[in-house]
């Protein structure tokens, strides 16, 4: 994979500035659409802002590479396609002259990677397809290497497990198309150390070795899968809002209200019955007690009694 990511500046090349045709601003800086041939014979055609490549443009290198995409202050930034001299190609997002964000890289040997990038390297979730075998790796990447949970998918089976430093490591399983899966784990085996010369100490060569375990039906899951599902379930499970009342308590509240209403109706009935019993019959003198100074005009209840009855 070749990296020709830093074009030369156009206004800082010394006395010879190459050739330029296009717009300029009041300060005579390249501004708007223009076409330039740089001193090193690279060419650029596209948008400028105050002397810098800014916006959509096409930069062609003298070695045959080219970039078609967005610029921000002379740097590749935004969406763009870079075609390298060996024929490999990257299509996707750029940040500050680096492959960063989501993009697809097509390698010269036919392999492809589609996924997340950071600082020019595969980093995050992505899928790498090996053209020679059709094998795919789908999973996590860190600084260009397979790292974390992933699946290595072959023609008639796949491996599901954890990768470390670009190698399968720890517990995992092989899932076969015939309807079964084999559980086990990859154990790191240290090989003879590689001699890198007199100045550097030999480094250990770690090779993962598969230790086979139980063969089961295909529906069973590994501990890693179960832990991941539990974590997802925890994230998706939310506490019920304090303002929401459970159905049980709502039913209880309704029942309580019903009981209170029935009690109120019973009390009103009792009061009515009492009034009917104490009310004078037809022809009875309603001014009893007048001789003793009571001077009661009617047998109507007091205002306070009326309010209580209404309640």
Protein Blocks (a to p, Z undefined) as FASTA:
>chain_A
ZZdfbccdfklnojbnbjaeddddfkopaehjdddddfkopacddddeehiaedjddddd
fkopacddddeehiaedjdddddfkopacddddeehiaedjdddddfkopacddddeehi
aedjdddddfknopacddddeehiaedjdddddfkbccddddeehiaedjdddddfkopa
cdddddddddddddebjkbccdddddddddddddddfkbccfklmmmmmmmmmmmpccdd
fkbccfklmmmmmmmmmmmmmmmmmmmmmmmmmmmmmpccehiafkghklnonopablcd
cfklmmmmmZZ
